[in-house]
């Protein structure tokens, strides 16, 4: 099915370890996003890529890096994981022809840092 | 980014009742207001959206009411069903140029049988 695919679905890291969350979309969308979801905090934007070749910081970028590998793929890297990064991470994409604000989300990666 | 304030944080409604979730915004440049629905273990999905040139939009049992002067908008779920139990997020964005969505903090709705 067309959509946004995130891997892995679950991950447990030790403090200080690094990892990369992968995201790929097959809808030919221009824009891609990484959000984290925490109880009572809603969805907070970490980084986004308005188009291939560009990336920008969102509301909570500290401790993260991103790479827009090509139009389809947008990865999120934690260089040195901290317990405060325990969260559910969502990748999303949107296409300019759909109109702004029509995001398609992946099913999420549940990350626990111990 | 400008904030979108959402209330209540959680809501319990009996089957057949009306669920109402409210949002308020500050940035008058916002001109697109979607609502997203999220079921446990899933990503959010677009439910319904409105632009400020209309005061109401209805899709089935779901209605958005928009009050531009008060900078408020709300989601009404008529004849609420247990299958509507989910977390609902309001959001806003600026239509001109490029802008990201600003989300409210979410409302966890439970419809009791």
Boltz contact constraints between the chains, C-beta under 6 A:
constraints:
  - contact:
      token1: [A, 42]
      token2: [B, 103]
      max_distance: 6.0
  - contact:
      token1: [A, 42]
      token2: [B, 105]
      max_distance: 6.0
  - contact:
      token1: [A, 42]
      token2: [B, 106]
      max_distance: 6.0
  - contact:
      token1: [A, 43]
      token2: [B, 103]
      max_distance: 6.0
  - contact:
      token1: [A, 45]
      token2: [B, 100]
      max_distance: 6.0
  - contact:
      token1: [A, 48]
      token2: [B, 100]
      max_distance: 6.0
  - contact:
      token1: [A, 50]
      token2: [B, 98]
      max_distance: 6.0
  - contact:
      token1: [A, 90]
      token2: [B, 43]
      max_distance: 6.0
  - contact:
      token1: [A, 100]
      token2: [B, 32]
      max_distance: 6.0
  - contact:
      token1: [A, 100]
      token2: [B, 93]
      max_distance: 6.0
  - contact:
      token1: [A, 100]
      token2: [B, 95]
      max_distance: 6.0
  - contact:
      token1: [A, 101]
      token2: [B, 32]
      max_distance: 6.0
  - contact:
      token1: [A, 101]
      token2: [B, 34]
      max_distance: 6.0
  - contact:
      token1: [A, 101]
      token2: [B, 93]
      max_distance: 6.0
  - contact:
      token1: [A, 101]
      token2: [B, 101]
      max_distance: 6.0
  - contact:
      token1: [A, 102]
      token2: [B, 46]
      max_distance: 6.0
  - contact:
      token1: [A, 105]
      token2: [B, 43]
      max_distance: 6.0
  - contact:
      token1: [A, 105]
      token2: [B, 44]
      max_distance: 6.0
  - contact:
      token1: [A, 106]
      token2: [B, 43]
      max_distance: 6.0
  - contact:
      token1: [A, 107]
      token2: [B, 42]
      max_distance: 6.0
  - contact:
      token1: [A, 107]
      token2: [B, 43]
      max_distance: 6.0
  - contact:
      token1: [A, 108]
      token2: [B, 43]
      max_distance: 6.0
